[in-house]
């Protein structure tokens, strides 16, 4: 019978062959921190604009304060994450839209199961770009509302409209993101543990699985 350490080594090799490392610890904490801040901003926004929620929660001044600071702190996890090489590499992947992404969109629209995708598919890239752009708009317009003396009344009125519409759009996108995540347990495991099954990667992100 082989020694115990040899058996343990074989088991570890077999386990590594069955799974892939998708995210580092730094990347997972960046996602969690951003999710917490985004969740606080959206929940407090709902408490400020939905009458029955406003009545239920009360303490409007506290809700406004939490909303303001959650919004202004939203870029902090990402900025801190730039110290991580893995995170910078993944940002580069998210920012590149190539032929495989156009193929993924065509396959999705036609209802095909086999869709070309790297580490991030075209839907994830579009979501990340939309939320990042909307977050910049929300922070910019939010600052104009936080410091009303900086601009004329007409500008503040326009900023209020843009802020509200953009916040509604982000709320819809985030709810859609949560709904899709609820249907993808392996993707959630990747964010929770950092690892995913190789079989899942081969099916959902075949180009990434080939290069890993």
PEPE-V789591 format. One record per residue. RES is the residue in one small letter. PHI is phi in whole degrees, -180 to 180 (NA if undefined). OMEGA is omega in whole degrees, 0 to 359 (none if undefined). D_FIRST is the distance of its C-alpha to the first C-alpha in whole Angstrom. Layout:
((RES/PHI/OMEGA/D_FIRST) (RES/PHI/OMEGA/D_FIRST))
This chain:
((x/NA/181/0) (x/-63/177/4) (x/-60/182/7) (x/-61/181/9) (x/-66/177/12) (x/-70/177/10) (x/-64/179/9) (x/-63/178/13) (x/-63/178/14) (x/-64/180/13) (x/-63/180/15) (x/-66/179/18) (x/-64/179/19) (x/-63/180/19) (x/-65/179/21) (x/-64/179/23) (x/-71/183/23) (x/-93/183/25) (x/-137/178/27) (x/-127/174/30) (x/-83/184/32) (x/-100/183/35) (x/-137/174/37) (x/-79/178/37) (x/-60/180/37) (x/-61/181/41) (x/-64/180/42) (x/-67/179/41) (x/-71/175/43) (x/-63/179/46) (x/-62/181/46) (x/-65/180/46) (x/-63/178/48) (x/-65/180/50) (x/-63/179/50) (x/-64/181/51) (x/-66/178/54) (x/-64/178/55) (x/-62/178/54) (x/-62/181/57) (x/-63/182/59) (x/-72/180/59) (x/-66/180/59) (x/-68/176/62) (x/-62/178/64) (x/-63/179/64) (x/-67/179/65) (x/-85/188/68) (x/-111/178/69) (x/-95/188/68) (x/-54/184/71) (x/-68/175/69) (x/-70/178/66) (x/-61/179/69) (x/-68/182/71) (x/-68/184/67) (x/-83/184/66) (x/66/177/69) (x/45/186/69) (x/-58/182/70) (x/-60/178/70) (x/-66/179/67) (x/-62/179/65) (x/-61/181/67) (x/-63/179/66) (x/-62/180/62) (x/-63/182/63) (x/-64/184/65) (x/-74/175/62) (x/-64/179/59) (x/-67/183/61) (x/-71/180/61) (x/-88/186/58) (x/-56/180/56) (x/-77/188/56) (x/-59/179/54) (x/-57/180/50) (x/-66/181/51) (x/-64/177/53) (x/-66/182/50) (x/-68/179/47) (x/-64/176/49) (x/-72/181/47) (x/-91/179/44) (x/-64/180/43) (x/-62/180/41) (x/-67/178/44) (x/-63/178/47) (x/-63/180/44) (x/-69/174/44) (x/-61/177/48) (x/-62/177/49) (x/-64/181/47) (x/-65/184/49) (x/-86/180/52) (x/-105/179/51) (x/-114/186/53) (x/-113/181/52) (x/-58/180/52) (x/-65/179/49) (x/-72/175/50) (x/-65/176/53) (x/-65/178/51) (x/-63/179/49) (x/-65/179/53) (x/-63/180/54) (x/-64/180/51) (x/-67/180/51) (x/-65/180/55) (x/-92/177/54) (x/75/180/51) (x/-83/179/49) (x/-80/181/45) (x/-87/184/44) (x/-133/180/45) (x/-71/179/45) (x/-159/172/44) (x/-84/180/42) (x/-61/176/41) (x/-123/179/44) (x/-84/185/46) (x/-63/179/50) (x/-63/178/50) (x/-66/179/49) (x/-67/179/51) (x/-66/178/54) (x/-63/181/53) (x/-61/180/52) (x/-66/181/55) (x/-65/181/57) (x/-68/179/56) (x/-64/178/57) (x/-64/180/60) (x/-65/179/61) (x/-63/177/60) (x/-63/178/62) (x/-63/181/65) (x/-64/180/64) (x/-66/180/64) (x/-63/180/67) (x/-69/178/69) (x/-63/178/68) (x/-65/178/69) (x/-65/179/73) (x/-79/180/73) (x/-71/180/71) (x/-120/188/74) (x/-62/182/77) (x/-74/184/80) (x/-76/187/78) (x/-136/178/79) (x/-66/182/82) (x/-59/181/82) (x/-60/179/82) (x/-66/180/79) (x/-65/178/77) (x/-64/177/78) (x/-64/180/77) (x/-64/179/73) (x/-63/180/73) (x/-63/181/73) (x/-63/180/71) (x/-61/183/68) (x/-67/181/69) (x/-65/180/68) (x/-66/178/65) (x/-62/178/64) (x/-63/178/64) (x/-61/180/62) (x/-63/178/59) (x/-59/178/59) (x/-64/180/59) (x/-63/181/56) (x/-67/177/54) (x/-62/176/54) (x/-64/178/53) (x/-61/179/50) (x/-65/180/49) (x/-62/178/50) (x/-67/179/47) (x/-64/179/45) (x/-63/181/45) (x/-95/184/44) (x/-130/183/41) (x/-61/181/38) (x/-70/176/36) (x/-65/178/38) (x/-65/179/39) (x/-64/177/35) (x/-61/178/36) (x/-77/181/38) (x/-83/185/37) (x/-110/183/33) (x/95/184/34) (x/-122/176/31) (x/-132/177/32) (x/-69/180/30) (x/-61/180/30) (x/-63/178/31) (x/-66/179/34) (x/-62/180/35) (x/-64/182/35) (x/-82/187/37) (x/-96/182/40) (x/-137/188/39) (x/-60/182/38) (x/-68/177/40) (x/-69/180/38) (x/-62/180/35) (x/-67/183/35) (x/-87/184/36) (x/-90/none/33))
